[in-house]
């Protein structure tokens, strides 16, 4: 557990200081395998999520601070959604897209730069 936390903090430090975070085996799907694209990154006042597959009713986008606190929970209602993030502080955030059963179908991170 301690080594996992050490790796997490090292990766966070690399991301914060603008260096490329190395890909971890099995954690980084190639662009063509991703089910959700998002832009801009870094973002300031909004971020747009675009789904490559048809959404099922009840799909949610959850946004977490880097410390793991949930800061947004959004019902995904369209193939392309723009989310207001002007209330978020500068930093790294993780999003998870969950299907109606609660299973994570996509997860990634983005940066808020204000």
C-alpha positions as CSV (number, residue, x, y, z in Angstrom):
1,X,0.0,0.0,0.0
2,X,2.8,2.4,0.9
3,X,4.5,1.8,-2.5
4,X,1.2,2.4,-4.3
5,X,0.8,5.8,-2.6
6,X,4.4,6.7,-3.4
7,X,3.9,5.9,-7.1
8,X,0.6,7.9,-7.0
9,X,2.3,11.0,-5.5
10,X,5.2,10.7,-8.0
11,X,2.8,10.6,-10.9
12,X,0.9,13.6,-9.5
13,X,4.1,15.6,-9.1
14,X,5.0,14.9,-12.7
15,X,1.6,16.0,-14.0
16,X,1.5,19.1,-11.9
17,X,5.0,20.3,-13.0
18,X,4.0,19.9,-16.7
19,X,6.0,16.8,-17.4
20,X,4.5,13.9,-19.3
21,X,3.2,11.2,-17.0
22,X,4.6,7.8,-18.1
23,X,1.9,5.3,-19.3
24,X,1.3,2.5,-16.9
25,X,0.7,-0.9,-18.6
26,X,-3.0,-1.7,-18.8
27,X,-4.1,1.8,-17.6
28,X,-3.8,3.8,-20.8
29,X,-6.2,2.8,-23.6
30,X,-5.1,3.9,-27.0
31,X,-7.1,6.9,-28.4
32,X,-9.2,4.7,-30.7
33,X,-10.3,2.5,-27.7
34,X,-11.5,5.4,-25.6
35,X,-15.3,5.8,-25.3
36,X,-15.2,9.4,-24.2
37,X,-13.2,12.3,-25.5
38,X,-12.9,15.6,-23.5
39,X,-11.6,19.1,-24.3
40,X,-10.1,21.6,-23.7
41,X,-7.4,20.3,-21.4
42,X,-6.3,22.2,-19.4
43,X,-9.7,23.8,-19.0
44,X,-10.7,27.1,-17.3
45,X,-14.5,27.6,-17.2
46,X,-16.0,24.6,-19.0
47,X,-15.1,21.1,-20.3
48,X,-16.8,19.3,-23.0
49,X,-17.4,15.5,-23.0
50,X,-18.1,13.7,-26.2
51,X,-19.3,10.1,-26.1
52,X,-18.4,7.8,-29.0
53,X,-21.1,5.3,-28.2
54,X,-24.9,5.7,-27.7
55,X,-25.6,6.6,-24.0
56,X,-27.8,4.5,-21.9
57,X,-30.3,6.3,-19.8
58,X,-28.9,6.7,-16.3
59,X,-25.2,7.2,-17.3
60,X,-23.4,9.6,-15.0
61,X,-20.2,11.6,-15.1
62,X,-18.6,11.9,-11.7
63,X,-15.8,14.4,-11.1
64,X,-13.4,14.0,-8.1
65,X,-10.7,16.2,-6.7
66,X,-7.2,14.8,-6.7
67,X,-7.8,14.0,-3.0
68,X,-10.7,11.8,-3.9
69,X,-13.6,14.1,-2.8
70,X,-16.5,14.0,-5.3
71,X,-17.1,17.6,-6.6
72,X,-19.7,17.0,-9.3
73,X,-22.2,14.3,-10.3
74,X,-23.8,15.0,-13.7
75,X,-26.5,13.0,-15.6
76,X,-25.1,12.3,-19.1
77,X,-28.1,13.3,-21.3
78,X,-26.5,13.9,-24.7
79,X,-23.7,12.6,-26.9
80,X,-21.9,15.9,-26.4
81,X,-22.1,17.7,-23.1
82,X,-20.5,20.9,-21.9
83,X,-20.0,21.1,-18.2
84,X,-19.4,24.4,-16.3
85,X,-16.3,24.0,-14.0
86,X,-15.9,27.7,-13.1
87,X,-16.6,26.7,-9.5
88,X,-13.6,24.3,-9.3
89,X,-10.2,25.4,-8.0
90,X,-7.1,25.2,-10.0
91,X,-5.7,21.6,-10.0
92,X,-6.0,18.1,-11.3
93,X,-9.4,16.3,-11.3
94,X,-10.4,12.8,-12.2
95,X,-13.6,11.9,-13.9
96,X,-15.4,8.6,-14.1
97,X,-18.2,7.8,-16.5
98,X,-20.5,5.2,-15.0
99,X,-23.2,3.1,-16.7
100,X,-26.7,2.8,-15.1
101,X,-25.5,-0.2,-13.0
102,X,-22.6,1.9,-11.5
103,X,-19.8,0.2,-13.5
104,X,-17.0,2.5,-14.5
105,X,-16.9,2.6,-18.3
106,X,-14.2,5.3,-18.7
107,X,-11.9,7.2,-16.3
108,X,-9.4,9.9,-17.0
109,X,-8.0,13.1,-15.6
110,X,-8.1,16.8,-16.6
111,X,-6.5,20.0,-15.3
112,X,-8.3,23.2,-14.3
113,X,-6.1,26.2,-14.9
114,X,-7.5,29.5,-13.6
